[in-house]
Amino acid sequence: MQNEEIFFWQGASIDSRQILVSVPHSGTEIPQDLHSYFKKKFIKHPEDTDWYVHELYDFAPHLGIPVIHAKYSRYLVDLNRDPDDVALYNDDRFITGLFPTKSFAKEGLYVDSEMQEEALREPERKWRMDTYYWPYYRKIQNHLQKILSKYPHALLFDAHSIARSVPSISSDPFPDLILGTQMGFTADAGLVEKAISILEDSNYSFAHNEPFRGGNITRNHGNPPVGMHAIQLEMSQDIYMSADGHGLDPNKVEGLQALLQCLLEELASTLERMQ
């Protein structure tokens, strides 16, 4: 594993295939010099983390598929939000922003309003973008362009997880797996159909583009006419985490990883057949 200081890169152990896995929300760290601004509970346990998702995909490099995952918490800057902080959805759900000030439970992250204002002054916002946000996007873009220099198509697979129930987003519990393709605009129909067929035939409950259609990472990189495809896979955390929420459940992980490996291998084979 190569530590890029602000993210981790797990390179492929064999010749790279046409897929890159991105895990933008599994980071948990907050820089030491910002600790005084945040409530201690969120420094100790940033509760909106996509817990252990990068570990679920630790098999991918052995398939020739690298994995990039964040080191720092989304509370510092959310890598999956629009750089102009435009809301991802226009419905009545609660949406955390580019520089979150509240958790999904709507609790303030900062010690108080004064500390929040001081921490989020314009020079600080720019520094967070230049230091953490844009390097992540550049790394993704550079690798996808590297793939496209050798092949006609490349796929960004953006991996996420969430608590089964988040009332501020939806009054209903989420299904096990949610595929997001921005209503089909971020990936070729053949890739989307292949993913749907595999996920629908699994033992997990499944939805497509509801309630999540993909965040800024898939929307930014998905451009099928030029051979650049992007899909997001969201999953409920109880399908792989232990009952106490403090680690992976090996019995759950085994079956889920088998499905994820099948999915990535089938998507890779589909890409190889596309002209």
Order of alpha helices (4+ residues) and beta strands (2+ residues): beta-beta-beta-alpha-alpha-beta-alpha-alpha-alpha-beta-beta-alpha-beta-alpha-beta-alpha
